[in-house]
Amino acid sequence: MSYVDGMVCAVPTANREAYIKYAQGLGTLFKAHGALAVVDCWGDDVPEGKLTSFPMAVKREPHETVVFSWVLWPSREVRDAAWKTLMDDPRMKPEKNPMPFDGRRMIYGGFQTIAEA
């Protein structure tokens, strides 16, 4: 089954266009390294929670929007090999491609696919 890298972050709403450009560049790069699909979603119905929520998890500030993204890989093995080469790719370096958000509040992880419809 496929493998998914997922990410949630808070992006300054004023940086929406900069984020789109950033995401498109990374999407092209990830696909060149074996990703099947890269999806970035701009939150427009992301409620505050009382116990947990996306906004709470990323410490979203009033001037920010929650972004949810994922990368679909054919397998964990392809993903692991890709990340090794991606980290050496100059296009991934922060000075070459700075994140238009506070990466310290980003939540990310890799997930085994256990069901697909």
N, C-alpha and C positions, 0 to 999 in steps of 0.2 A: 504494500500500500504506500501511498504518497506520504510525504513529511511536510510539516508546515512550521515556518518561523512566524511568530506573531508579535506585534508591537502596538503599544498604546502610548501616546504622548500628548502634551498640551502645547499647542502652537499659538503664538500671538496672532490674533485674528488679522491684524494688519499685515502679517507675513504670508497670507494665503497664497498669493502668486509666487512668492519665493519658494514656498514649500512645494507647490505643484512642480516647479522647475527642478527642484532638488529631487523629488520623488520620481519624476520621469527619467532623470539621469541615472538614479540608482536602479530603477526598473530595467533599463536597457543594459546596465552593467550586470545585474543579477541574471538576466536571461542569457547574456553572453557566457555566463559561468554555469549554465545548466538549469536555471529555474524554469518551471513551466508557465508560471503566471506570477505577477506582482500586482497587488491591489492596495490602493490607498483610499481611505474614506474620510471625508470631512464631516464631523458630527453636526447634526442639525436637530436631533431629538435625543439628547443625552442627559437624562434627569439627574439631579443631585440626589444622593441617597441619605438615609438616616444612619445606617450602619456601614454600608460599603457602596461604592459606585465608581464609575470610570473617572468622573471629575475629582473625587476624593483620592483615588489611587495615584493620580498624577499631580495632585495638589494644584489643580487648575485655578488660575486667577481670573478675575472678572473680565479681563481684556483678552482671554485666551479661548481657543476652541479645542475640543478633544479630537484627536485623529486616531483612527484604528487602521492598522495595515497588516497585511500578511503576504508571505512569499510561499508559493507552492513548489515543492521540489519532488522529483520522481522517487527519491528515497533519502533516508538519513545519510547513507554513504555518499551520495552525490552532494548533499548539502554540506557535510563535513569537509569534503575535498574542496568544494567551492569556497567555503569560508577561509580555508588556508590560503588559497590564491587571491581571494578578494582582499584580505588584509595586507597583502603585498602590492596590490594595484594602486598606483599613484592617484587614481581618481577617487579613491576612498579616503585619502588623507584629509584631515580637517582643514588644513591650510589651502588645499586645492578645492575642496567641496564642503564648506562650513555648513553645519546644521542650522536651519533658521528657527531653532527652538532650543530650550534648555534640556540637553541630553541627560543630565543628572536625574531628571524626573521621568525619564522614559522607562517603561516596563516592557520586557521582551522575554521570549523563551521559544524553545523548540518543542513541537508536539507531534506525537505519533498519531496518525489517522486511525481511528478505530471503527468508524462507520461513515459511509458515503451514500447519498441518495441521488 
